[in-house]
Amino acid sequence: ESDGSVSGSSGASLARGAGGESASSEAASSSDESLVAFGLADDRSDLAPTAAPRHLRELLAGLRAKEGEHELLAASLEGAAPLLRLPPPPRRGPPPVAATLR
């Protein structure tokens, strides 16, 4: 005679859920407690400093820095004014044609 209640081992697994979720959740919570948390703050002291650009080509590359390359962009912006104010280097080789026509 069946009164509609579930009994036996199959009833116990139905009470816990199809995959035995209560046993796995207990194991997961105990393993979570054994994990050691670590700090997410990063002072970035382990990174090498980014050098200021020495040539216009390096400056332009720094100004086109991709997302996440903040150090390169900052170094390029700081080094832009002094680099742009430098006099051009002396020419090597024969003089330009315009200089000889004077």
C-alpha positions in Angstrom: 0.0 0.0 0.0 1.4 3.4 -1.0 0.5 6.6 0.8 2.4 8.9 -1.6 5.5 9.4 0.5 8.8 8.5 -0.8 11.0 6.2 1.3 14.2 4.3 1.0 17.5 5.4 -0.6 15.9 6.8 -3.7 13.8 9.1 -1.5 16.9 10.4 0.3 18.6 11.3 -3.0 15.4 13.1 -4.1 15.3 15.1 -0.9 18.9 16.3 -1.5 18.4 17.0 -5.2 19.3 15.1 -8.3 23.1 15.3 -8.0 23.5 15.2 -4.2 23.9 19.0 -4.0 23.9 19.2 -0.2 27.0 17.1 0.1 28.8 19.1 -2.6 27.8 22.4 -1.1 29.1 21.3 2.3 32.4 20.3 0.7 32.6 23.6 -1.2 32.0 25.7 1.9 34.6 23.8 3.9 37.2 24.2 1.1 36.4 27.9 0.8 37.2 28.3 4.5 40.6 26.7 4.0 41.5 29.2 1.3 43.8 32.1 2.3 42.8 35.5 1.1 45.4 37.8 -0.3 45.4 41.6 -0.8 44.4 42.9 -4.2 46.1 46.3 -3.7 49.1 46.7 -6.0 51.6 49.5 -5.3 53.2 48.7 -8.7 56.7 48.9 -7.0 57.8 45.8 -8.9 57.4 47.4 -12.3 60.4 49.1 -14.0 59.9 52.8 -14.6 59.1 53.9 -18.2 61.8 56.0 -19.7 60.9 59.4 -21.3 61.0 59.4 -25.1 64.3 60.5 -26.6 63.2 60.8 -30.2 60.0 62.1 -32.0 59.2 58.6 -33.2 59.3 57.3 -29.6 57.1 60.2 -28.5 54.5 59.5 -31.2 54.5 55.8 -30.3 53.9 56.7 -26.6 51.1 59.1 -27.5 49.4 56.3 -29.4 49.6 54.0 -26.4 46.9 51.3 -26.1 44.5 51.0 -23.3 46.3 49.8 -20.2 49.7 51.4 -21.1 49.2 54.4 -18.8 52.8 54.6 -17.8 53.9 54.9 -21.4 51.4 57.6 -22.1 52.3 59.6 -18.9 56.0 59.4 -19.7 55.4 60.6 -23.2 53.3 63.5 -22.1 55.9 64.6 -19.5 58.7 64.3 -22.1 56.9 66.0 -25.0 57.6 69.6 -24.2 61.4 69.3 -23.7 61.7 67.0 -26.7 59.8 69.4 -29.0 61.8 72.4 -27.8 65.2 70.9 -28.6 67.0 72.4 -31.6 67.4 70.1 -34.5 70.6 68.1 -34.6 73.4 69.4 -36.9 73.2 68.0 -40.4 75.7 65.5 -41.6 76.7 65.2 -45.2 76.4 67.6 -48.1 74.4 70.8 -47.5 70.8 70.9 -48.7 70.2 72.4 -52.1 68.3 75.4 -50.8 71.3 76.5 -48.7 73.7 76.4 -51.7 71.3 78.7 -53.8 71.5 81.6 -51.4 
